[in-house]
């Protein structure tokens, strides 16, 4: 459609379908064309225009290419739901496949391939066979892709009719784009088949290399990916292949560059000449560096691939470390990846520059980035023995700036440096001990305790230092408790005096009698028995010489690294996981087609097919604080797993019966607060939907109940969410089985955040669209609670609470009076707030008022510091909050009032 066709989206007439029907059957060509445009516009925004199927198909008999394209678009969308009527269009398809115009011939065969209806498949074979041998290359290249689509629908038919042989013949075609599409189709078919279908021989190799220079950029990607699977017979052939592929490194398209790099890296394994390998490494450096001047997203993909490349061939970018220095405006994900690569490229030659950079990064504002930079300094020290002293000096300088999280990270990495270089840098222990009081993170505490225990004989007041930790032993996390236990035993064995003797008794008693942690208890019993039976053996065990740790910056196993390098320029190289770890190919004997929402419907919505092959959300809940929420009845306990990722040509559906179905007379609503009715049966033509956004075990779900009060079965349920404040979108398919009349089904739909965030002031309105095969799209609004977004990580230490409160400006404090709220009991109120992840910090009395302080946190680490003031038993509660996002305050007050009124 042209830019002037937006008018077709603005029609809102009540009798639209009858009017369209009349226009589609008009004797005037222009009127018919306008009517088809209106139908496509209605289809695009989600209206059901399937009743016009026959009338639209009648418009196929036209010479107008634009009109034909529109009709074909309509057919692709509705042929799945109207397979019997789709047969009516077959004659036109067959006729169009013999049209003098090559564009129409290609369009016909492409459309027939896109209509995934078994009944049409048998009619597709003859036109496809003709198009594979067509005189026009455009038709041939379209037919090549169509073979792959047909193979996905009916593999046997493709093999029986000789389409695979025809595809292989197209590799010898004189048109490079035909060759590229044939390669793409054969590669796709090979992935879906266990039999060897596409094997590159010496004969086909030269044809592919010839086509490589002339086809389009995506054709080059297909050919390069296919060539990367070819194993050269010897070093000479490998050199020849690389020589012909090397010009692709200069291409403007990043995908072509990465595919060429992959191809060259794999062939380099066979090249024996060191000069050739050195020259290739030099040639690969500039294109990889050029990728880092692209957009941040492309930079990230390039960096993830470079991370793998430098692990295998560090010499490629050994002299280019400066291009990985972080810029002030780099997104955090790019900065983090650059840090990793800088560690891998760090050497004695460039360590001075690298340490200056890392030191600069350690003074940035982003806490996670600062932590990673400090750790990077430690990793460089472990990797480069000559530079270790420089790294220690930088770490000591950072400790002197007294920034809490910098100090704690420095202590963690210094512990590793002590392990790497024993008896070398222990003189700095006194400096570390000065920061003892500031430690509040488990890993930092555990590291400091390890240092005290390991070097107890060199620290005069080691017993006093450890005793300061022992006071809070029962409250400490397991990691710290285990280190305290071992450090105290070390201290006792090195200084068996009265002080350590008393300490060991206290620790062993706490670790055996007072704890529920089996690891801690078992270790304590082992130490106890060793100390009581044979102290010398205890020394041999506890004070044994420890193995020196090594550099972990090349952390990938060599076999995994080789597999990932073979998948450069794919998702596998970005995730750093083999494809099998995150892609599941689904094949079923009995296939059911999934019904998609029309393309482009509801801009900014997310799409979730109801019958896609996916895993149901876990229906069991262990956390008692959510016990009151509704759960689906009789849902089988299926372990949570990511929904399988369908292949490009393997979009098949599967029946899901993971939701419970019960009679409407006995609705599937277990005990607990009832769900709000968001779509009443009177509005939904008998379909009633109740829903509520809930939080369970750290995951947000949309709890839904569908009741079919109509006289017809309903199936093919799908859901979409409009842009919203929190970017809520479905994390998986909506799993509602076909609903017979007078039955209902409930489900928990897992949700993800920040997928399609709306601009403007925050609000709690969630706009939802639900569709099924029998009814139009239903739209409704749901009012959600901010409390659902409060995470389990919202608990704060008192000191952190005070520090955060003071650090936020007064303008970030918002307060409100809630006159209708009565606090009858502090304990009951705190219990109710804790169930919504608002954690108690402290309380105090002010005159006759109770003042409570609580902390909470929403995703992306935004804290809410809460102060509640009330007189017990008297109406009226004052609530004040301080947060970096004060615009969220009205949403919080509304949710809090709703919670405390219940």
Steps between C-alpha positions, in 0.01 A plus 500: 500500500616854428544780754153638412324181607481586873140609442401133472582452871261770620163343409278426801160441338261261671398321182855473376501129402182512281626820334840344430327194358303721263811694391703180443236385255481837323532507121754784527868397535602803709217441745601132539863600556403755767278239669788249516723770652236565765479125574880476539495809725227345718691170511820682598340667804357169619142503371354169387428527127509126428131510400607685184728212389300400190451861389872583533601181313276606211718811461802283415398491135674825413799624304573766764815389685436718807149358547626145450763552771237624745271204432792259546584669831142446616513135388819426692337634816162327480571177310582327831156569645316441169689207337195380303443842345874540431469217247289740290810709439714210378399531134602865500835414660570236235395737226713786645803271519490492117440876457728681249600746774783344712398709803155339499647151448731549799222654709271203436757238598613701805143538626422131451810418707389733780152345525573219744193289418550132414214501248681758285839326514424243228391780262826688564730228358445549125526882501806475725668250268445736207625804694821323604587478129357840405689722259490795739751491793261691729246218468766232552636661816149533644423136415821388678380643833155354437654149492626548858151609611342201328756266661392628840136416422557166324858371482406174327326683216809716437726195483260298281448779246876558457502857634824442692683404181354807328630717786847348471493573128430866578841522672644488147267783386659791318318754720671556839175582685345172388811321629477685835131415548562136403778483761274662763217254426730194504664614827156544661386158378824341627440641848157340511617164364710223651613379154793662316327723243738789434868414481745737333740328262806639322277543191234709680763688703632694199145588388415636843820703518426645156143594597629657824642804323181589315199428720335732753630540854254250654574256218867531596415420863315183395789387280768580759308312771473200269870518409597512869377140529735387221822330604787568263700199385837656580675825596532610138126479435430678831731785395324528162157516664615763750657709223168516315300575816735769642350787286171448689670643810470845340120474463276768651257244646606378846342157445713442189816604687433267794408210270825555307697509828338173607585340167864616514549393864374150426723463192802635690496181709623314191759757386851403607698802378562741791551793257160444340334476844676819617388689186141380544500616863615844382224513235226406746583773754377814307152364414445386860606842627266669249205309648555692826405830333146377429187539715524373863292188426727398211803586714375261767452215253846571353658509847343168600644346182838669549506360855501151346746589223766639737479187714597295196726749319607781738761624250225631267423795728809502724602849373146643494421512873433876487183451293353311796545791741155605623347826382295716736182445298533122451201308637583290808467168311764618248731620778479167684587306185791732419639440850499124443690536173752742651584242767551237232727731296695636799872424476827620653534738205170685548420450871590863590230636265249238609548571872458874443170427326381262772590752769297763318203264468513428876394861565193486269145534633362166384554264795497175300751640252727619783489156664589331173788745444647427844470127439667550162805649673521189719462268201783679321719453809426127501560473125825703478757427770726793407210744528368367832678765708361781284150356534535479880610865511194606299269296727653662813443844349137410438460374858622841625208682330276322758207430265330204665430276201844575347672397824298179519574399141870578554512270804334219301759519219796545739403170663539337157834676447623357834401154374683558172820640655537354853745672741554795266261789573393428860637837614175666388284303748516784756347739244219253431422457872430875528191450282358218711206698642369604158449147368134404452501273193529123558775441243714788631454386861587142406814617315619712794437218747698264273793745498492532883486123547765426238748752641398486867862453614597833336206701637551591867132553581357227271289361786341842565428550131329162469312554825338812352344274232399228749254731677266478201580138405135367506379783272779472245439331160635142459799617292624718789419240767708233320798736468469606866500136609812415296683824594436444871636144474809633316551764770475236775747270325750783446450668841365239746461753781206563733324760282481289182410197716187674630417625153521153348257369763248774422530453121473119511199523730328752268584298190376165635215576741360837392498459120272331245760512222619140436824612325601716795403235754691222320816709466482598869468134609799401282715777656376411851597135462835584340588744781387267779669184365814610315595871492807426283281341231272803528802721420584285196143531372408859585841662450598296194672684219242625255534464123586827323201634308535585133366762264135438409463759223493228230228318681335308215581134450692447172237267349220746587708786361547315170125436478420867569756617242325279244183696585642853479245758381210303653319527833722221627807725488311778683367273778832307515294183508479221242178514293363184663496680835232751399341382171254214499383367167141378528376236261162328528328244284154649535530872436263776599549845355536789738281802443698824501365849558512690170837659438541842649184482714502729801829685464727431794315185606670167571385182330435169679337214307271290716604165355872547444723221625599644838529405863229598745597722794573314823164467676636408844591771751726448799501850648242530773457872448320428171283220629192717483535561127298294253659197335377305195306191593635157415794637306773239464835585663706578193854629566555852375694513175546757227257463213668322210623737234340406166715474191450760226323240286372285788214706639274212592250502786424241766192446711560603860280358770691646790212715622222363707151471340193474722131559465379856540268373773817409696738780394876461526544757778673352803465665839659843535422851377280481189640633174355824365268465200672692221272390213139427605304234309250767388780682316690195378209322324493238778877497564586624849863567602618561855863594561751630750875567487673303778851422623610147590849377588663811356313474165212718379199314353172610349245276672199457267167317505310450170130405521307403187131587558427502125338222295808422285845353575781758511863426412823656373532746789773763464597803705680830442604778739523863397795719596492569874698668778687184602540355149300191599476236226423129484807281561338198336189384319152534646404140580123470487363179345181502288206603720172315455176686588441528877863424590785712633879483509760676710865570430807682628667697220868577582590863437821689423581865570631792292411346161273774365515796737269795438621861530330758721412509871474160673160339550359162601276444198572180305330494159437145377364347179374138491401314184359160412407333171125553534463857629638847428794639700395601853675799660496574873689700766634350823607712797816340641672554836853641532559255790522212249830648378664508845784250480635257759833693499345807667628428854762753621737519797424787739825677413428470127145633558630807684776559246254477209246727677767766556641470147162572335401871474199627697319560171481122461291464816122480453242457776126453521231458768275194477211592735300180445777258608505360857810323637371262768824307550860574401583130459197429281575805282866402460399144409263627233765736359767226504270282288532771232881520533509812721765415757510628859809709588424663837227659713486778759246679721422865443260629768212250476574415135669191359754581225603209277784497246495254210688443176389367163644483150355490149686351201816674374605545866281805579454514882193624689573623856171505691399675825156419647361702794177409682332478840397142578123455464435859381403570135765683301841400371774723366728348238823657375730346241838595362604352166712587195171480304258732686264493200410146615372629838128536404501142368653379828253690722204364302630141529583537872156638582337212309718249690436639850124544446451124443 
